[in-house]
């Protein structure tokens, strides 16, 4: 138990508060200026020494359960700071991995050992290090907000990363070879010709599935042969690309010609006009979009339906290893590097926030990179004649 004095919002003219810390609960009261707050705090400390402070804290409200506060966190802090797709993933993590263990426990009853036990158990159950890291981040965010709202005083989830084994991101890469991409495109032309332009666009730009589904004709510049990646369609809604990073990617000659033909085919199918869709964007704004890869009704394609009804069957028809659609993004990067393109160019096309991400994931694919590095040490070194002999 303790008594402290500070401003909730620092600055001249702002009021000072007295804080009582008791059994993991903080109670506070605004008093006035610093002198008045110190006077109140002094009286409380005297009562603390005399054992009289219990009467002041007996009626203190108990912290909420983890489940109740997690919902509060999603509806307030997360709703203001996160994309709808992120909140959707948070709800999944809570439902499947966190609430079964802590649903009815109060925030102040969850200790550091409990979080450690949860993270280790999830790893032992087979979750990837990235998934466990996401669980840790969500738990930490919830407790951080509880600290900020002065519901608890101790954060039990700090510095827990050491309990999560490191993930080698390269082991998840399953890029196709050039021959396999040719087989996949040929199978698509034969079995699902309507989706061929979208598949080619994925292979030539490295765009994510949601970005392809949210692509509009106004995002394409056929003169400059570029594509402006500005939005994504996922989980039934339009949002910004991952990490809210817009980017411009190059459009190959083959892709430009294919998309031009595709646009003409769309006009013919929709009686001479490109189909339009009234889309509700993130933030509630409405936009009229002419989607590049629309459904038969002119609206956006459902990504989950595409994966199950088209992608899974296409993989079988092409007779290639079973991969995710997202692995086409890795294929795009690996083929660029195999052609001698720089990691910086790959970073820009992929939209990575940092070149370090590109190096960590794809650096090992640079052809002969390690060998060339040691060979460059020989460039200015004179060739020495080695004479066989006995070491003396």
N, C-alpha and C positions, 0 to 999 in steps of 0.2 A: 504494500500500500504506500502511496506517496502523493504529495501535493506539489503541483508545478504551476507556473504562471507564464503565459505567452500570448501573442496575438494570433488569432486564426488566420488573419490576412495581414501580413506585415505592411507597415507604412504609417507615416505621420497622420494622426487624427483617427486612426482605426482603434476600436475598443480592445481592451485586454480581457482575457478570460482566465479563470481559475480551473484547473483540471484535477480531478481526484481519480487516482488509479487504484482499483481495488478488485482483486480476484479476476484479473484479465478483462475487466470492464472499465471503461473511461466515462466519467460524467463530467460535464463542464458547465460553467455559467459565466456569461458575460457580466463584467462588473463595472468597468469604466476605464479610467486611465491606469497607468502602470502602478502608481502609488497606491490607489485604492485596491487594486488587485493584490498587491503584495501584503496589504494590511489584512485582507480577508484570508489570504493563504497562511499568514502567520497565526491567525486565530485557529484555523483548521489544524495546523501542525501541532499547536498546543493541545487541542482535543485529541489528536492522534496519540500524543505521548501519554495522555491521561486515559487512553482506552475508550474514548467516547465517540469515536468516529463511526462505529458500526451502525449507529442510529441514522447517520446521514446516508449510508449506502444500502441499508436493508431493503429499501424499496426500489433499488436500481433494477431496471429491466434486464432480463437475461438475453444474451445474444440469440438470434434466430437459428433455426436448423440450417445445415449446409444446403439442403434442397431448396428451402425457402429463399435463402440469400442468393443462391446460384441463379434462380429465376429472376430475382430483383436485379442481379448483375447483368443478365442478358437483356432485360427490358430497359435498362437505363444506360449504363456505361457502354456495353457492347453495341446496343442499338445506335448509339451516337457515333461510335468510333469504327465500327466494323461493317463490312459488306454483308448483305443477306446470306451469301453463300458461306461466309465464315461463321455466322450465327447458326446456320443449319448444321455445319460440322460440329460446332460446340454442343448443340443439343444431342447429336449422336454420341459424342464422347461422354457426356453426362449420363445419358440413358444406359449405354452399354458398358461403361468402364468405371465410372466414379460413384454415381448414386447408389448402386447396389451395395457398396461398402459403407457409405456415409449418409445415406438419405435422412435419417432421423437424428443424427448427432448434431449437437450445437457447434457453432464455429469454434468456440473456445475449448471444446473437448477434443478437437482434432490436433494431434501433436506431430512433431517432426518425424517421429518413428512411424506414425501411421502413413504418412506420405511416402516415406522410404519403402515401407512394406508394400504399398500399392504399386509403386513403380517397378520394384523388383518382381512382383507377382505377374505384372503385365508382360514383362520381358520373358519370364519363364513360360508364360502361356503362348509365346510365339509372336507377339506383336513386334513390328519392326522398330528399330531405335528411333526413327523419325516419328512414328505414331506415339511412342512413349514420351518423346520430347514434346509433342503437341499436348498431351495430357498434362504434363508437368507445367507447361506454359499457361494452360487454362486454369489449373488449380492455383498457381502463383498469382495470376491476374485477379482471381476472385478474392484471395486473401489480401492482396495489395489494396483493392478497393475497400475492403472491410476496415483496413487500417486507416485509409483516407477518410472514411466516414466515422472514424472513432468508435467503432463497434468492438474491436479487439485491440490489444496493445502489442501483441507479439505475432510476428509473421512466421509460421512454422515451415513455409515452403521455400525459404531462401537457399541459394547455393546447393540445389539438389542435382545439378547436372552431373556431378561426379558419380552418381549411382546409375547413370544410363550409359551403356556401352556405346562406343563410337560406331558410327555407321559409315561404311565405305560406299559412298554414293555410286561408285563405278560398277559395283556388282549388280546393280539394278538395271544397267544398260543392256538392252537387247535389240540393237539396231539390225536392220536387214542389210544384206549384201546388195550390190547393184543388180545382180541377176534375180534376186528375190523381189526387188521392187518392180522390175520389169514383169515378172510373173504375176505380181499382185495387180498391176495396172491392166494387164491383158485380161485377167479374170474379171476385173471390174467392168471393163468394156463389154465383155460377153454376157455376164450374169446380171449386173446392175448398172447399165449404161447411164441412167439418170444421175448416178452418184459419181461418175468418172471425173467430172470437172472439180468436184469438192476434194476427191482423193488426190488428184494431181496437185491441187492448190496446197494441200497439207504437205505433200512430198517436196514441193518446190519452195515453200516459204517457212516451214517449221511452225506454222500456226497451230495453236491448241484447238481441240474440237469446238469448245464454246466460242472461241474467236471466229472460227469459220461460220458457225451457225448465226452469229451476230453481225456478219459482214454485210455491208450495204454497198450498192453500186456507186454511191457518192464517195466511198472510201478508195475507189480505184482511179488511178491516173494512168490512162493508156498511153499518153504522150511521154511521160517520164518513166513509165513502166514501173510504178511503185504501188504499194498497198499501204494504206494508213490503218493500222490496227487500233481501233478506238473503243471497242465494246466487245462484250461476250454475252452469249445467251446460255444460261445454265439454271437448272432447278426451277424452270418455269418463269424466269425473269431475266431482264437485261441488266447488265452491270458493267463496270469498267474491267479491263484486262487484269490479270493477276498482279498484285502489288500496286494496282492503279497506275501502271506504267504504260503510256501510249508509245507506239514506235512505228517507224516506217520500214517496210521490208521491200526488197527488190522483187520484181516480177519477170520471170524468164520469158523469152520470146515464145516458147512453146506454150507456156501458161497463158500469156496474153492472147494468143491466137485461139486457144481452147475456150477461154472465158468470153471472147467476142462471139464465137459460135454459140456458146451456151446462152448468151444474152439474146441472140436472135431466136433461139429455140423457145426461150421463155416468152418472148413477145408473141410468137406464133401460137403458143399454147393458151395464152391469156388474151386472145383476140386483139393483138396488136399493141398491147400495153404491158409494161412490167408490173407485176403484182405489188400492191402496197399493203403495209401493215401498220396499224396504230399501236405503237409500243410505249409502255409505261417504263420510263428509265429509273435508275437509282436516284432517289430523292423526290420521286413523284412527278417529274416532268414528263410530258407526252411528246413523242416524236413520230413522224410519219416516215417509215423506212421502206425502201425497196430492197428486199433482201436478195443477196446474190445466190444463196442456196435455200430457197423457200420450200415449204411442204406443197402438196398438191393443191392446197387451198390458198396458198400465198402467204401463210404465216410461218413462224419459225418451226424448225424440226426439233422434236424431242430427242435430246442426246441419248438418253437411256434406251429409247426405242430403236434408235439407229444402231447402237452397239449390239443389241440382242437380235434384231431382225435383219440387219444388213452386214455389219462388221463380222460377227461370229461366223456367219455362213460364207462370207467372202474369204476368210482365212482358210476355211476347209476347201473351197473350190480352187484356191491358188496353190494349195499343197505346200504351205510354208509353215515355219514354227508358229505356235500359238502365241501371239503378242497382243498387247493393248494398242488401241488407236494412238495413245500418247507416245508409243515407241516410234511412231513415224517422225516425231519431233527429234528424237535421238538419231534416227536414221539420217535425217536432213543434216544434222550437225556432223555426223561421222563422215558422210560422203563429201561435204565441203572440205573437211580437214584432209581427207584422202586425196583430194584434188589440189592440195597445197595452199588453201586459203588460210588466212591468219586467224588466230584465236580472237583477236579484236573484232574482225569482221563477223565471226560467228556470234560473239557477244552481242553485237548490235542487231543482228538479224533475229536472235533468240529473245532479245529484250531482257537480258540479265542485268540486275542492278549493279553488279560488280564483276570485273574481269576475273576476280578470284573464284567466283562461282563457276565460270566457264573453264578455268584451269582445273579446278577440283574435279569437275565432272568429265571433261573431255580432253584434258591435257595429255593423257596417256595415248590418245588416238592420233596425235600428231606424228606422221610417219618418220621414223628414224630420228626422233627428237633427241633421245638420250645419246645415241651413237654419234650423232653429229656434234653434240656438245663436247664430247671428249676429243673428237677429231679436230675441232677448232683449236684445241690446245697445241696441236702439232704444227700449226700453220707457220709460225715464225721460229721454229726450232730446227737447227741444222741436223741433217741426218748423220748419226754417228756410226762409225764402223765398230761392230761388236766382234771381239776376238774371244774365241772359246778358251777357257783356261780354268785353273783351279783357284778357288778363293784362298787367299793366304792370310 
